[in-house]
């Protein structure tokens, strides 16, 4: 039962970044402009997209899960501190806390590992 729960957790944690990464591709110019308005060089957008899509797929499939979870956890924390630090706006405060909560979920996945239903488990034998 625990392995099934870990699989569901991986799916729930990973899907948001898969959709976000794909959305950044379709809304590239708008995302790049928003990043630049927040002081982040727009040239970093391809790296963000690669991390979101690649990291989410790694988590979902259970491939190099601990590393992907650690990277995505750090990404969540950095994104919260850069993009959601306006606590006078309640929505930004909620987004800040959401990013921190997701980072916590990824840290638990880093400690737990991918579980039996994963490529990592199959590679380990």
C-alpha positions in Angstrom: 0.0 0.0 0.0 2.8 2.5 0.8 4.4 2.1 -2.6 1.0 2.9 -4.2 0.8 6.0 -2.0 4.3 7.1 -3.0 3.3 6.7 -6.7 0.3 8.9 -6.2 2.4 11.4 -4.3 4.9 11.5 -7.2 2.0 12.0 -9.7 0.5 14.8 -7.6 3.8 16.6 -7.1 5.0 16.2 -10.6 1.9 17.1 -12.7 1.9 20.8 -11.7 5.4 21.3 -13.0 4.7 19.4 -16.2 1.7 21.6 -16.9 3.6 24.7 -15.9 6.6 23.9 -18.1 4.3 23.2 -21.1 2.4 26.5 -20.4 5.7 28.4 -20.4 6.4 27.1 -23.9 3.0 28.2 -25.2 3.2 31.5 -23.4 7.0 32.0 -23.9 7.0 35.8 -24.5 4.7 36.6 -21.6 6.6 34.4 -19.2 9.9 35.9 -20.3 8.5 39.4 -19.9 7.2 38.6 -16.4 10.6 37.1 -15.4 12.4 40.2 -16.6 9.9 42.5 -14.8 10.9 40.7 -11.5 14.6 41.1 -12.2 15.3 37.6 -13.5 17.1 37.5 -16.9 14.7 36.1 -19.6 17.5 34.1 -21.1 17.1 31.7 -18.1 13.6 30.7 -19.3 14.8 27.6 -21.4 16.5 26.3 -18.2 13.3 26.8 -16.2 11.3 25.0 -18.8 13.8 22.1 -19.0 13.8 21.8 -15.2 10.0 21.9 -14.9 9.4 19.4 -17.7 12.4 17.2 -17.2 12.2 17.2 -13.4 8.5 16.6 -13.4 8.8 13.6 -15.8 11.7 12.2 -13.7 9.5 12.4 -10.5 6.4 11.0 -12.3 8.3 8.1 -13.8 10.5 7.6 -10.7 13.8 8.1 -12.6 16.6 9.7 -10.6 13.8 10.7 -8.3 15.8 11.9 -5.4 17.9 14.3 -7.5 14.9 15.6 -9.4 13.0 16.1 -6.1 15.9 18.0 -4.6 16.2 20.2 -7.6 12.5 20.9 -7.8 12.4 21.6 -4.0 15.2 24.2 -4.4 13.4 25.7 -7.5 10.2 26.1 -5.4 12.0 27.9 -2.7 13.8 30.2 -5.0 10.7 30.9 -7.1 8.8 31.7 -3.9 11.4 34.2 -2.7 11.7 35.9 -6.1 8.2 36.0 -7.4 5.8 35.7 -4.4 7.3 37.8 -1.6 4.7 40.6 -1.7 2.8 39.6 1.4 0.6 42.7 1.3 -1.1 40.8 -1.6 -2.9 37.8 0.0 -2.8 35.8 -3.3 1.0 36.2 -3.4 1.3 35.2 0.2 -0.8 32.0 -0.5 1.5 31.3 -3.6 4.5 31.8 -1.3 3.2 29.3 1.2 2.1 26.9 -1.6 5.7 26.9 -3.0 7.1 26.2 0.4 4.6 23.3 1.0 5.5 21.8 -2.4 9.2 22.1 -1.5 8.4 20.2 1.7 6.7 17.4 -0.3 9.7 17.2 -2.6 12.1 17.0 0.4 10.0 14.1 1.8 10.2 12.4 -1.6 14.0 13.0 -1.5 14.2 11.2 1.8 11.7 8.4 0.9 12.8 7.7 -2.6 10.6 6.7 -5.5 9.1 3.5 -4.1 8.7 0.1 -5.8 6.6 1.4 -8.7 9.4 3.4 -10.3 12.3 3.1 -12.8 14.7 3.7 -9.9 13.4 0.5 -8.2 13.7 -1.5 -11.5 17.2 -0.3 -12.0 18.2 -1.2 -8.5 17.0 -4.8 -9.1 
